[in-house]
Amino acid sequence: MSMLTVAQNENLRIPFILGEAGALSKSGAIIFASLFLTIAGLFAVLFVDDGGMALIVTFAAVAGGYMALNIGANDVANNVGPAVGSGALTLWGAIGIAIVFESAGAMLAGGDVVSTISKGIVDASAISDSRIFIFAMVSALLAGAVWLNLATWIGAPVSTTHSIVGGVLGGAIAAAGIGVVDWGVMSKIAASWFISPILGGVIAAAFLALIDASVFSKRDMIAASRTWVPVLLGVMASAFSMYLIMKGFKKIWKPDFLIVCGLGLGAFALAASSLRPLITRASSRMENHRRGVNRLFTIPLIFSAALLSFAHGANDVANAIGPLSAIVSVASTEGVTAKVGIPYWVMMIGAGGIAIGLALFGAKLIRTVGKQLTTLDQTRAFCICLSAAITVICASALGLPVSSTHIAIGSIFGIGFYREFKCNSKTRSGNDFSNHIRRIFRIQPRLMVPQINRKPRKLVRRKELLTIAAAWFITVPSAALIAAILFTGITAIAGN
């Protein structure tokens, strides 16, 4: 057979696996995902002692891998989407960074102990029968994964934590009745549906308003950038230092909040002072235009995407491996406890599943978050990432449970609605909205812009807003319903 014939035959085969531009086709992605789930099941066979529970643990390992794949496909978009939408990162560059740092966060800072019941919404001792407990946790894993799969399919970024919370809620109620639920904890989680997006949107809009007033409203944007950008980057360094300590490393190090604040202040001073000469040098070569200022935020955005991914991997891997670790522990000891250790092979399934799910299926949600909600540039994306870190810090200090997904999406919509309000708000005196912002920050206005009569512009896509909001509100009840149905089916098959 000639080399030409071989090449022609190979070209016939490649499109089955590869789509446009070398990316995996849907069929190719499904093949690779199935291969990963098979490996997850083999891990259980190799590392779990043979016994009466071996089959269900193997099935649970596949379910945990499926959950991890869907976390990667849906949740990681919030960390890298703004950087992609602003043009600071290409799609595949963002995916590559996220894969590395999500995996590193999961493996290095994911901790060695995890709760058997997600977020403490159910008393672990309330389900004393080990088989029933295992069936409830398998149902929770599958329900959370199925709901995330559906949300990704419709293009709605939802909270993976809320998905697994709903799964645990439904499985526990089906197993032991409604009385096992701690409704006080559930009410706090429900409150986060409102707190997270609103707080994130307000903080992001406030930072963008500050940048508009202090930099973009000036005739000499270069001089203004030399003054304000080092300060803003110092704030970012401070916020992300505190964010990583409080969220990224919380499972292996829990310093006092005053220590965290002190480290944050140190990071601010170090970053602001060391970056000022770099900003001065970089600004000397840029044009006196918004596009030039935007370029100053490109590298910080790349760092923010990496750090957000690391913290996400360290925390949200528990949504896949928590129930799976509980199942492995109960199957081996036949006892239900509040905390269990994490076998290394279980951590590998969680970390590997998130990375593979992102690589195979994450592009759709990254595009949705970065490009389909509102138009982003580097400055706006910077405000979104900074808001995500600051909101988590504030909520953690106040003891409020918040969703990083809701914060990120709320920040994007906050930026969009701020731009709408600024664009459409004209006072009768002939001054535009930016003059009022400049007065708030006591910055001398550059111009008195005459009033322009025009139709209101819409800079936020309402269809996506309604779809995402609806998905958020039904996440917990939907996952709970799916889990209850699955639990009923599993126990019926098992003969309980």
Contacts in CASP RR format, 6 or more apart in sequence:
PFRMAT RR
TARGET T0000
AUTHOR 0000-0000-0000
METHOD contacts of the structure
MODEL  1
MSMLTVAQNENLRIPFILGEAGALSKSGAIIFASLFLTIAGLFAVLFVDD
GGMALIVTFAAVAGGYMALNIGANDVANNVGPAVGSGALTLWGAIGIAIV
FESAGAMLAGGDVVSTISKGIVDASAISDSRIFIFAMVSALLAGAVWLNL
ATWIGAPVSTTHSIVGGVLGGAIAAAGIGVVDWGVMSKIAASWFISPILG
GVIAAAFLALIDASVFSKRDMIAASRTWVPVLLGVMASAFSMYLIMKGFK
KIWKPDFLIVCGLGLGAFALAASSLRPLITRASSRMENHRRGVNRLFTIP
LIFSAALLSFAHGANDVANAIGPLSAIVSVASTEGVTAKVGIPYWVMMIG
AGGIAIGLALFGAKLIRTVGKQLTTLDQTRAFCICLSAAITVICASALGL
PVSSTHIAIGSIFGIGFYREFKCNSKTRSGNDFSNHIRRIFRIQPRLMVP
QINRKPRKLVRRKELLTIAAAWFITVPSAALIAAILFTGITAIAGN
15 25 0 8 1.000
16 25 0 8 1.000
16 27 0 8 1.000
16 28 0 8 1.000
17 24 0 8 1.000
17 25 0 8 1.000
17 27 0 8 1.000
17 28 0 8 1.000
17 31 0 8 1.000
18 24 0 8 1.000
18 25 0 8 1.000
18 28 0 8 1.000
19 25 0 8 1.000
23 363 0 8 1.000
24 32 0 8 1.000
24 360 0 8 1.000
29 360 0 8 1.000
29 361 0 8 1.000
32 356 0 8 1.000
32 360 0 8 1.000
33 69 0 8 1.000
33 356 0 8 1.000
33 357 0 8 1.000
33 360 0 8 1.000
33 361 0 8 1.000
36 65 0 8 1.000
36 69 0 8 1.000
36 352 0 8 1.000
36 353 0 8 1.000
36 356 0 8 1.000
37 62 0 8 1.000
37 65 0 8 1.000
37 66 0 8 1.000
37 69 0 8 1.000
40 61 0 8 1.000
40 62 0 8 1.000
40 64 0 8 1.000
40 65 0 8 1.000
40 349 0 8 1.000
41 58 0 8 1.000
41 61 0 8 1.000
41 62 0 8 1.000
43 61 0 8 1.000
43 345 0 8 1.000
43 348 0 8 1.000
43 349 0 8 1.000
44 54 0 8 1.000
44 57 0 8 1.000
44 58 0 8 1.000
44 60 0 8 1.000
44 61 0 8 1.000
44 62 0 8 1.000
45 54 0 8 1.000
45 58 0 8 1.000
46 345 0 8 1.000
47 343 0 8 1.000
47 345 0 8 1.000
48 54 0 8 1.000
48 57 0 8 1.000
48 58 0 8 1.000
48 328 0 8 1.000
48 331 0 8 1.000
48 332 0 8 1.000
49 332 0 8 1.000
53 134 0 8 1.000
53 331 0 8 1.000
53 332 0 8 1.000
54 331 0 8 1.000
56 134 0 8 1.000
56 135 0 8 1.000
56 138 0 8 1.000
56 327 0 8 1.000
56 331 0 8 1.000
57 327 0 8 1.000
57 328 0 8 1.000
57 331 0 8 1.000
59 138 0 8 1.000
60 134 0 8 1.000
60 137 0 8 1.000
60 138 0 8 1.000
60 141 0 8 1.000
60 323 0 8 1.000
60 324 0 8 1.000
60 327 0 8 1.000
60 328 0 8 1.000
61 324 0 8 1.000
61 346 0 8 1.000
61 349 0 8 1.000
63 138 0 8 1.000
63 141 0 8 1.000
63 142 0 8 1.000
63 145 0 8 1.000
63 324 0 8 1.000
64 141 0 8 1.000
64 145 0 8 1.000
64 320 0 8 1.000
64 321 0 8 1.000
64 323 0 8 1.000
64 324 0 8 1.000
64 349 0 8 1.000
64 350 0 8 1.000
65 145 0 8 1.000
65 320 0 8 1.000
65 324 0 8 1.000
65 349 0 8 1.000
65 350 0 8 1.000
65 353 0 8 1.000
66 141 0 8 1.000
66 142 0 8 1.000
66 145 0 8 1.000
67 141 0 8 1.000
67 142 0 8 1.000
67 144 0 8 1.000
67 145 0 8 1.000
67 148 0 8 1.000
67 164 0 8 1.000
67 319 0 8 1.000
67 320 0 8 1.000
68 317 0 8 1.000
68 320 0 8 1.000
68 321 0 8 1.000
68 349 0 8 1.000
68 350 0 8 1.000
68 351 0 8 1.000
68 352 0 8 1.000
68 353 0 8 1.000
68 354 0 8 1.000
68 357 0 8 1.000
69 145 0 8 1.000
69 353 0 8 1.000
69 354 0 8 1.000
69 356 0 8 1.000
69 357 0 8 1.000
69 360 0 8 1.000
69 361 0 8 1.000
70 144 0 8 1.000
70 145 0 8 1.000
70 148 0 8 1.000
70 149 0 8 1.000
70 152 0 8 1.000
70 160 0 8 1.000
70 357 0 8 1.000
71 148 0 8 1.000
71 160 0 8 1.000
71 316 0 8 1.000
71 317 0 8 1.000
71 319 0 8 1.000
71 320 0 8 1.000
71 353 0 8 1.000
71 354 0 8 1.000
71 357 0 8 1.000
72 102 0 8 1.000
72 353 0 8 1.000
72 354 0 8 1.000
72 355 0 8 1.000
72 357 0 8 1.000
72 358 0 8 1.000
72 361 0 8 1.000
72 362 0 8 1.000
73 148 0 8 1.000
73 149 0 8 1.000
73 152 0 8 1.000
73 357 0 8 1.000
73 358 0 8 1.000
73 360 0 8 1.000
73 361 0 8 1.000
73 362 0 8 1.000
73 364 0 8 1.000
73 365 0 8 1.000
74 148 0 8 1.000
74 151 0 8 1.000
74 152 0 8 1.000
74 157 0 8 1.000
74 158 0 8 1.000
74 160 0 8 1.000
74 362 0 8 1.000
74 365 0 8 1.000
75 148 0 8 1.000
75 157 0 8 1.000
75 159 0 8 1.000
75 160 0 8 1.000
75 312 0 8 1.000
75 316 0 8 1.000
75 404 0 8 1.000
75 405 0 8 1.000
76 98 0 8 1.000
76 102 0 8 1.000
76 309 0 8 1.000
76 312 0 8 1.000
76 354 0 8 1.000
76 358 0 8 1.000
76 362 0 8 1.000
76 366 0 8 1.000
77 157 0 8 1.000
77 362 0 8 1.000
77 365 0 8 1.000
77 366 0 8 1.000
77 368 0 8 1.000
77 369 0 8 1.000
77 370 0 8 1.000
78 157 0 8 1.000
78 308 0 8 1.000
78 312 0 8 1.000
78 369 0 8 1.000
78 388 0 8 1.000
78 404 0 8 1.000
78 405 0 8 1.000
78 408 0 8 1.000
78 409 0 8 1.000
79 98 0 8 1.000
79 305 0 8 1.000
79 308 0 8 1.000
79 309 0 8 1.000
79 312 0 8 1.000
79 408 0 8 1.000
80 89 0 8 1.000
80 94 0 8 1.000
80 95 0 8 1.000
80 97 0 8 1.000
80 98 0 8 1.000
80 305 0 8 1.000
80 308 0 8 1.000
80 309 0 8 1.000
80 366 0 8 1.000
81 94 0 8 1.000
81 305 0 8 1.000
81 366 0 8 1.000
81 369 0 8 1.000
81 370 0 8 1.000
82 301 0 8 1.000
82 369 0 8 1.000
82 370 0 8 1.000
82 376 0 8 1.000
82 380 0 8 1.000
82 381 0 8 1.000
82 384 0 8 1.000
82 385 0 8 1.000
82 408 0 8 1.000
82 412 0 8 1.000
83 89 0 8 1.000
83 94 0 8 1.000
83 301 0 8 1.000
83 302 0 8 1.000
83 304 0 8 1.000
83 305 0 8 1.000
83 381 0 8 1.000
83 385 0 8 1.000
84 90 0 8 1.000
84 91 0 8 1.000
84 94 0 8 1.000
84 366 0 8 1.000
84 367 0 8 1.000
84 370 0 8 1.000
84 371 0 8 1.000
85 370 0 8 1.000
85 371 0 8 1.000
85 376 0 8 1.000
85 381 0 8 1.000
86 294 0 8 1.000
86 301 0 8 1.000
86 370 0 8 1.000
86 376 0 8 1.000
86 377 0 8 1.000
86 378 0 8 1.000
86 380 0 8 1.000
86 381 0 8 1.000
87 298 0 8 1.000
87 377 0 8 1.000
87 378 0 8 1.000
88 297 0 8 1.000
88 298 0 8 1.000
88 301 0 8 1.000
88 302 0 8 1.000
88 378 0 8 1.000
88 381 0 8 1.000
89 97 0 8 1.000
89 301 0 8 1.000
89 302 0 8 1.000
89 305 0 8 1.000
91 363 0 8 1.000
91 366 0 8 1.000
91 367 0 8 1.000
94 305 0 8 1.000
94 366 0 8 1.000
95 358 0 8 1.000
95 359 0 8 1.000
95 362 0 8 1.000
95 363 0 8 1.000
95 366 0 8 1.000
96 359 0 8 1.000
97 302 0 8 1.000
97 305 0 8 1.000
97 306 0 8 1.000
97 309 0 8 1.000
98 305 0 8 1.000
98 309 0 8 1.000
98 358 0 8 1.000
99 355 0 8 1.000
99 358 0 8 1.000
99 359 0 8 1.000
100 306 0 8 1.000
101 306 0 8 1.000
101 307 0 8 1.000
101 309 0 8 1.000
101 310 0 8 1.000
101 313 0 8 1.000
102 309 0 8 1.000
102 310 0 8 1.000
102 312 0 8 1.000
102 313 0 8 1.000
102 351 0 8 1.000
102 354 0 8 1.000
102 355 0 8 1.000
102 358 0 8 1.000
103 313 0 8 1.000
103 351 0 8 1.000
103 352 0 8 1.000
103 354 0 8 1.000
103 355 0 8 1.000
104 310 0 8 1.000
105 248 0 8 1.000
105 309 0 8 1.000
105 310 0 8 1.000
105 311 0 8 1.000
105 313 0 8 1.000
105 314 0 8 1.000
105 317 0 8 1.000
105 351 0 8 1.000
106 313 0 8 1.000
106 314 0 8 1.000
106 317 0 8 1.000
106 347 0 8 1.000
106 350 0 8 1.000
106 351 0 8 1.000
106 352 0 8 1.000
106 354 0 8 1.000
107 347 0 8 1.000
107 348 0 8 1.000
107 351 0 8 1.000
108 314 0 8 1.000
109 248 0 8 1.000
109 249 0 8 1.000
109 251 0 8 1.000
109 252 0 8 1.000
109 310 0 8 1.000
109 313 0 8 1.000
109 314 0 8 1.000
110 251 0 8 1.000
110 252 0 8 1.000
110 313 0 8 1.000
110 314 0 8 1.000
110 315 0 8 1.000
110 317 0 8 1.000
110 318 0 8 1.000
110 342 0 8 1.000
110 347 0 8 1.000
111 251 0 8 1.000
111 252 0 8 1.000
111 314 0 8 1.000
111 342 0 8 1.000
112 251 0 8 1.000
112 341 0 8 1.000
112 342 0 8 1.000
113 251 0 8 1.000
113 339 0 8 1.000
113 340 0 8 1.000
113 341 0 8 1.000
113 342 0 8 1.000
114 318 0 8 1.000
114 321 0 8 1.000
114 322 0 8 1.000
114 325 0 8 1.000
114 326 0 8 1.000
114 339 0 8 1.000
114 340 0 8 1.000
114 341 0 8 1.000
114 342 0 8 1.000
115 318 0 8 1.000
115 322 0 8 1.000
115 338 0 8 1.000
115 339 0 8 1.000
116 124 0 8 1.000
116 137 0 8 1.000
116 322 0 8 1.000
116 323 0 8 1.000
116 325 0 8 1.000
116 326 0 8 1.000
116 329 0 8 1.000
116 336 0 8 1.000
116 337 0 8 1.000
116 338 0 8 1.000
116 339 0 8 1.000
116 340 0 8 1.000
117 123 0 8 1.000
117 124 0 8 1.000
117 168 0 8 1.000
117 172 0 8 1.000
117 326 0 8 1.000
117 338 0 8 1.000
118 140 0 8 1.000
118 161 0 8 1.000
118 164 0 8 1.000
118 165 0 8 1.000
118 168 0 8 1.000
118 318 0 8 1.000
118 319 0 8 1.000
118 322 0 8 1.000
118 323 0 8 1.000
119 161 0 8 1.000
119 165 0 8 1.000
119 185 0 8 1.000
119 189 0 8 1.000
119 401 0 8 1.000
120 182 0 8 1.000
120 185 0 8 1.000
121 165 0 8 1.000
121 168 0 8 1.000
121 169 0 8 1.000
121 172 0 8 1.000
121 181 0 8 1.000
121 182 0 8 1.000
121 185 0 8 1.000
121 186 0 8 1.000
121 189 0 8 1.000
122 168 0 8 1.000
122 169 0 8 1.000
122 172 0 8 1.000
122 180 0 8 1.000
122 181 0 8 1.000
122 182 0 8 1.000
123 180 0 8 1.000
123 182 0 8 1.000
124 133 0 8 1.000
124 336 0 8 1.000
124 337 0 8 1.000
124 338 0 8 1.000
125 336 0 8 1.000
125 338 0 8 1.000
126 172 0 8 1.000
126 176 0 8 1.000
126 179 0 8 1.000
126 180 0 8 1.000
127 133 0 8 1.000
127 136 0 8 1.000
127 172 0 8 1.000
127 175 0 8 1.000
127 176 0 8 1.000
127 180 0 8 1.000
127 336 0 8 1.000
128 336 0 8 1.000
130 330 0 8 1.000
130 331 0 8 1.000
130 334 0 8 1.000
130 335 0 8 1.000
130 336 0 8 1.000
131 494 0 8 1.000
131 496 0 8 1.000
132 175 0 8 1.000
132 176 0 8 1.000
132 491 0 8 1.000
132 496 0 8 1.000
133 175 0 8 1.000
133 326 0 8 1.000
133 330 0 8 1.000
133 336 0 8 1.000
134 327 0 8 1.000
134 330 0 8 1.000
134 331 0 8 1.000
135 175 0 8 1.000
135 487 0 8 1.000
135 490 0 8 1.000
135 491 0 8 1.000
135 494 0 8 1.000
135 496 0 8 1.000
136 168 0 8 1.000
136 171 0 8 1.000
136 172 0 8 1.000
136 174 0 8 1.000
136 175 0 8 1.000
136 483 0 8 1.000
136 487 0 8 1.000
137 168 0 8 1.000
137 323 0 8 1.000
137 324 0 8 1.000
137 326 0 8 1.000
137 327 0 8 1.000
138 323 0 8 1.000
138 327 0 8 1.000
138 486 0 8 1.000
138 490 0 8 1.000
139 167 0 8 1.000
139 170 0 8 1.000
139 171 0 8 1.000
139 174 0 8 1.000
139 483 0 8 1.000
139 484 0 8 1.000
139 486 0 8 1.000
139 487 0 8 1.000
139 490 0 8 1.000
140 164 0 8 1.000
140 166 0 8 1.000
140 167 0 8 1.000
140 168 0 8 1.000
140 170 0 8 1.000
140 171 0 8 1.000
140 172 0 8 1.000
140 323 0 8 1.000
140 483 0 8 1.000
141 164 0 8 1.000
141 320 0 8 1.000
141 323 0 8 1.000
141 324 0 8 1.000
142 482 0 8 1.000
142 483 0 8 1.000
142 486 0 8 1.000
143 163 0 8 1.000
143 166 0 8 1.000
143 167 0 8 1.000
143 170 0 8 1.000
143 171 0 8 1.000
143 479 0 8 1.000
143 480 0 8 1.000
143 482 0 8 1.000
143 483 0 8 1.000
143 486 0 8 1.000
144 160 0 8 1.000
144 163 0 8 1.000
144 164 0 8 1.000
144 166 0 8 1.000
144 167 0 8 1.000
144 479 0 8 1.000
144 482 0 8 1.000
144 483 0 8 1.000
145 163 0 8 1.000
146 479 0 8 1.000
146 482 0 8 1.000
147 158 0 8 1.000
147 163 0 8 1.000
147 475 0 8 1.000
147 478 0 8 1.000
147 479 0 8 1.000
147 482 0 8 1.000
148 158 0 8 1.000
148 160 0 8 1.000
148 163 0 8 1.000
151 157 0 8 1.000
151 158 0 8 1.000
151 163 0 8 1.000
151 471 0 8 1.000
151 475 0 8 1.000
152 361 0 8 1.000
152 362 0 8 1.000
152 364 0 8 1.000
152 365 0 8 1.000
154 467 0 8 1.000
154 471 0 8 1.000
155 364 0 8 1.000
155 365 0 8 1.000
155 368 0 8 1.000
155 467 0 8 1.000
156 467 0 8 1.000
156 468 0 8 1.000
156 470 0 8 1.000
156 471 0 8 1.000
157 365 0 8 1.000
157 368 0 8 1.000
157 369 0 8 1.000
157 405 0 8 1.000
157 408 0 8 1.000
157 409 0 8 1.000
157 468 0 8 1.000
158 405 0 8 1.000
158 468 0 8 1.000
158 471 0 8 1.000
158 472 0 8 1.000
158 475 0 8 1.000
159 403 0 8 1.000
159 404 0 8 1.000
159 405 0 8 1.000
159 406 0 8 1.000
159 472 0 8 1.000
159 475 0 8 1.000
160 316 0 8 1.000
160 319 0 8 1.000
160 405 0 8 1.000
161 316 0 8 1.000
161 319 0 8 1.000
161 403 0 8 1.000
162 189 0 8 1.000
162 403 0 8 1.000
162 472 0 8 1.000
162 475 0 8 1.000
162 476 0 8 1.000
162 479 0 8 1.000
163 319 0 8 1.000
163 475 0 8 1.000
163 479 0 8 1.000
164 319 0 8 1.000
164 320 0 8 1.000
164 323 0 8 1.000
164 479 0 8 1.000
165 189 0 8 1.000
165 476 0 8 1.000
165 479 0 8 1.000
166 475 0 8 1.000
166 476 0 8 1.000
166 477 0 8 1.000
166 479 0 8 1.000
166 480 0 8 1.000
166 483 0 8 1.000
167 479 0 8 1.000
167 480 0 8 1.000
167 482 0 8 1.000
167 483 0 8 1.000
168 323 0 8 1.000
168 483 0 8 1.000
169 181 0 8 1.000
169 186 0 8 1.000
169 476 0 8 1.000
169 479 0 8 1.000
169 480 0 8 1.000
169 483 0 8 1.000
170 479 0 8 1.000
170 480 0 8 1.000
170 481 0 8 1.000
170 483 0 8 1.000
170 484 0 8 1.000
170 487 0 8 1.000
171 480 0 8 1.000
171 483 0 8 1.000
171 484 0 8 1.000
171 486 0 8 1.000
171 487 0 8 1.000
172 180 0 8 1.000
172 181 0 8 1.000
173 179 0 8 1.000
173 180 0 8 1.000
173 181 0 8 1.000
173 480 0 8 1.000
173 484 0 8 1.000
174 483 0 8 1.000
174 484 0 8 1.000
174 487 0 8 1.000
174 488 0 8 1.000
175 487 0 8 1.000
188 400 0 8 1.000
188 401 0 8 1.000
189 401 0 8 1.000
189 476 0 8 1.000
190 476 0 8 1.000
191 400 0 8 1.000
191 401 0 8 1.000
192 400 0 8 1.000
192 401 0 8 1.000
192 402 0 8 1.000
192 403 0 8 1.000
192 406 0 8 1.000
193 403 0 8 1.000
193 406 0 8 1.000
193 472 0 8 1.000
193 473 0 8 1.000
195 395 0 8 1.000
195 400 0 8 1.000
195 402 0 8 1.000
196 391 0 8 1.000
196 395 0 8 1.000
196 402 0 8 1.000
196 403 0 8 1.000
196 406 0 8 1.000
196 407 0 8 1.000
196 410 0 8 1.000
197 406 0 8 1.000
197 407 0 8 1.000
197 409 0 8 1.000
197 410 0 8 1.000
197 413 0 8 1.000
198 410 0 8 1.000
199 391 0 8 1.000
199 394 0 8 1.000
199 395 0 8 1.000
199 402 0 8 1.000
199 407 0 8 1.000
200 387 0 8 1.000
200 388 0 8 1.000
200 391 0 8 1.000
200 407 0 8 1.000
200 410 0 8 1.000
200 411 0 8 1.000
200 414 0 8 1.000
201 387 0 8 1.000
201 410 0 8 1.000
201 411 0 8 1.000
201 413 0 8 1.000
201 414 0 8 1.000
201 415 0 8 1.000
202 414 0 8 1.000
203 386 0 8 1.000
203 387 0 8 1.000
203 390 0 8 1.000
203 391 0 8 1.000
203 411 0 8 1.000
204 383 0 8 1.000
204 384 0 8 1.000
204 386 0 8 1.000
204 387 0 8 1.000
204 410 0 8 1.000
204 411 0 8 1.000
204 412 0 8 1.000
204 414 0 8 1.000
204 415 0 8 1.000
204 418 0 8 1.000
205 383 0 8 1.000
205 414 0 8 1.000
205 415 0 8 1.000
205 417 0 8 1.000
205 418 0 8 1.000
207 232 0 8 1.000
207 382 0 8 1.000
207 383 0 8 1.000
207 386 0 8 1.000
207 387 0 8 1.000
208 379 0 8 1.000
208 380 0 8 1.000
208 383 0 8 1.000
208 415 0 8 1.000
208 418 0 8 1.000
208 419 0 8 1.000
209 418 0 8 1.000
209 437 0 8 1.000
209 440 0 8 1.000
210 441 0 8 1.000
211 228 0 8 1.000
211 232 0 8 1.000
211 379 0 8 1.000
211 383 0 8 1.000
212 422 0 8 1.000
212 434 0 8 1.000
212 437 0 8 1.000
213 434 0 8 1.000
213 437 0 8 1.000
213 438 0 8 1.000
213 440 0 8 1.000
213 441 0 8 1.000
213 443 0 8 1.000
214 224 0 8 1.000
214 227 0 8 1.000
214 228 0 8 1.000
214 441 0 8 1.000
214 443 0 8 1.000
215 221 0 8 1.000
215 224 0 8 1.000
215 225 0 8 1.000
215 228 0 8 1.000
215 229 0 8 1.000
215 293 0 8 1.000
216 290 0 8 1.000
216 293 0 8 1.000
217 434 0 8 1.000
217 438 0 8 1.000
217 443 0 8 1.000
217 445 0 8 1.000
217 446 0 8 1.000
218 224 0 8 1.000
218 446 0 8 1.000
219 446 0 8 1.000
220 288 0 8 1.000
221 288 0 8 1.000
221 289 0 8 1.000
221 290 0 8 1.000
221 292 0 8 1.000
221 293 0 8 1.000
222 283 0 8 1.000
222 284 0 8 1.000
222 286 0 8 1.000
222 288 0 8 1.000
225 279 0 8 1.000
225 283 0 8 1.000
225 286 0 8 1.000
225 293 0 8 1.000
225 296 0 8 1.000
226 276 0 8 1.000
226 279 0 8 1.000
226 280 0 8 1.000
226 283 0 8 1.000
229 275 0 8 1.000
229 279 0 8 1.000
229 283 0 8 1.000
229 293 0 8 1.000
229 296 0 8 1.000
229 297 0 8 1.000
230 271 0 8 1.000
230 272 0 8 1.000
230 273 0 8 1.000
230 275 0 8 1.000
230 276 0 8 1.000
230 279 0 8 1.000
231 272 0 8 1.000
232 382 0 8 1.000
232 386 0 8 1.000
233 271 0 8 1.000
233 272 0 8 1.000
233 275 0 8 1.000
233 279 0 8 1.000
233 300 0 8 1.000
234 267 0 8 1.000
234 268 0 8 1.000
234 271 0 8 1.000
234 272 0 8 1.000
234 275 0 8 1.000
235 268 0 8 1.000
235 386 0 8 1.000
236 271 0 8 1.000
236 300 0 8 1.000
236 304 0 8 1.000
236 382 0 8 1.000
236 385 0 8 1.000
236 386 0 8 1.000
236 389 0 8 1.000
237 264 0 8 1.000
237 267 0 8 1.000
237 268 0 8 1.000
237 270 0 8 1.000
237 271 0 8 1.000
237 272 0 8 1.000
238 264 0 8 1.000
238 265 0 8 1.000
238 266 0 8 1.000
238 267 0 8 1.000
238 268 0 8 1.000
238 271 0 8 1.000
239 264 0 8 1.000
239 386 0 8 1.000
239 389 0 8 1.000
239 390 0 8 1.000
239 393 0 8 1.000
240 267 0 8 1.000
240 303 0 8 1.000
240 304 0 8 1.000
240 307 0 8 1.000
240 389 0 8 1.000
241 263 0 8 1.000
241 264 0 8 1.000
241 266 0 8 1.000
241 267 0 8 1.000
242 260 0 8 1.000
242 261 0 8 1.000
242 263 0 8 1.000
242 264 0 8 1.000
242 267 0 8 1.000
242 389 0 8 1.000
242 393 0 8 1.000
243 307 0 8 1.000
243 311 0 8 1.000
243 389 0 8 1.000
243 392 0 8 1.000
243 393 0 8 1.000
244 307 0 8 1.000
244 310 0 8 1.000
244 311 0 8 1.000
245 253 0 8 1.000
245 255 0 8 1.000
245 260 0 8 1.000
245 263 0 8 1.000
246 260 0 8 1.000
246 392 0 8 1.000
246 393 0 8 1.000
246 396 0 8 1.000
247 311 0 8 1.000
247 314 0 8 1.000
247 315 0 8 1.000
247 392 0 8 1.000
247 396 0 8 1.000
248 310 0 8 1.000
248 311 0 8 1.000
248 314 0 8 1.000
248 315 0 8 1.000
249 314 0 8 1.000
250 314 0 8 1.000
250 315 0 8 1.000
251 314 0 8 1.000
255 263 0 8 1.000
257 397 0 8 1.000
279 296 0 8 1.000
282 295 0 8 1.000
282 296 0 8 1.000
283 296 0 8 1.000
286 292 0 8 1.000
286 293 0 8 1.000
286 295 0 8 1.000
286 296 0 8 1.000
290 377 0 8 1.000
290 379 0 8 1.000
293 379 0 8 1.000
294 377 0 8 1.000
294 378 0 8 1.000
294 379 0 8 1.000
295 378 0 8 1.000
296 378 0 8 1.000
297 378 0 8 1.000
297 379 0 8 1.000
297 381 0 8 1.000
297 382 0 8 1.000
298 378 0 8 1.000
300 382 0 8 1.000
301 378 0 8 1.000
301 381 0 8 1.000
301 382 0 8 1.000
301 385 0 8 1.000
304 382 0 8 1.000
304 385 0 8 1.000
304 386 0 8 1.000
304 389 0 8 1.000
305 385 0 8 1.000
308 385 0 8 1.000
308 388 0 8 1.000
308 389 0 8 1.000
312 404 0 8 1.000
313 351 0 8 1.000
313 354 0 8 1.000
316 354 0 8 1.000
316 404 0 8 1.000
317 347 0 8 1.000
317 350 0 8 1.000
317 351 0 8 1.000
317 354 0 8 1.000
320 349 0 8 1.000
320 350 0 8 1.000
320 353 0 8 1.000
320 354 0 8 1.000
321 342 0 8 1.000
321 346 0 8 1.000
321 347 0 8 1.000
321 349 0 8 1.000
321 350 0 8 1.000
322 340 0 8 1.000
322 342 0 8 1.000
324 346 0 8 1.000
324 349 0 8 1.000
325 340 0 8 1.000
325 341 0 8 1.000
325 342 0 8 1.000
325 343 0 8 1.000
325 346 0 8 1.000
326 336 0 8 1.000
326 340 0 8 1.000
328 340 0 8 1.000
328 343 0 8 1.000
328 346 0 8 1.000
329 335 0 8 1.000
329 337 0 8 1.000
329 340 0 8 1.000
329 341 0 8 1.000
330 336 0 8 1.000
368 464 0 8 1.000
369 408 0 8 1.000
369 409 0 8 1.000
369 412 0 8 1.000
370 376 0 8 1.000
370 412 0 8 1.000
372 461 0 8 1.000
372 464 0 8 1.000
373 409 0 8 1.000
373 412 0 8 1.000
373 413 0 8 1.000
373 416 0 8 1.000
373 460 0 8 1.000
373 461 0 8 1.000
373 464 0 8 1.000
373 465 0 8 1.000
374 412 0 8 1.000
374 413 0 8 1.000
374 415 0 8 1.000
374 416 0 8 1.000
374 419 0 8 1.000
374 459 0 8 1.000
374 460 0 8 1.000
374 461 0 8 1.000
375 459 0 8 1.000
376 384 0 8 1.000
376 412 0 8 1.000
376 415 0 8 1.000
380 415 0 8 1.000
383 411 0 8 1.000
383 415 0 8 1.000
384 408 0 8 1.000
384 411 0 8 1.000
384 412 0 8 1.000
384 415 0 8 1.000
387 407 0 8 1.000
387 411 0 8 1.000
388 404 0 8 1.000
388 407 0 8 1.000
388 408 0 8 1.000
388 411 0 8 1.000
391 402 0 8 1.000
391 407 0 8 1.000
391 411 0 8 1.000
392 402 0 8 1.000
392 404 0 8 1.000
392 407 0 8 1.000
395 401 0 8 1.000
395 402 0 8 1.000
406 472 0 8 1.000
409 468 0 8 1.000
413 460 0 8 1.000
413 465 0 8 1.000
416 459 0 8 1.000
416 460 0 8 1.000
417 459 0 8 1.000
417 460 0 8 1.000
419 459 0 8 1.000
420 456 0 8 1.000
420 457 0 8 1.000
420 458 0 8 1.000
420 459 0 8 1.000
420 460 0 8 1.000
421 433 0 8 1.000
422 432 0 8 1.000
422 433 0 8 1.000
422 434 0 8 1.000
422 437 0 8 1.000
423 457 0 8 1.000
423 459 0 8 1.000
424 456 0 8 1.000
424 457 0 8 1.000
425 432 0 8 1.000
425 433 0 8 1.000
426 432 0 8 1.000
426 433 0 8 1.000
426 451 0 8 1.000
426 452 0 8 1.000
426 453 0 8 1.000
427 433 0 8 1.000
427 435 0 8 1.000
427 436 0 8 1.000
427 451 0 8 1.000
428 451 0 8 1.000
430 448 0 8 1.000
430 449 0 8 1.000
430 450 0 8 1.000
430 451 0 8 1.000
431 445 0 8 1.000
431 448 0 8 1.000
431 449 0 8 1.000
432 449 0 8 1.000
432 451 0 8 1.000
434 445 0 8 1.000
434 449 0 8 1.000
435 445 0 8 1.000
435 448 0 8 1.000
435 449 0 8 1.000
438 444 0 8 1.000
438 445 0 8 1.000
439 445 0 8 1.000
END
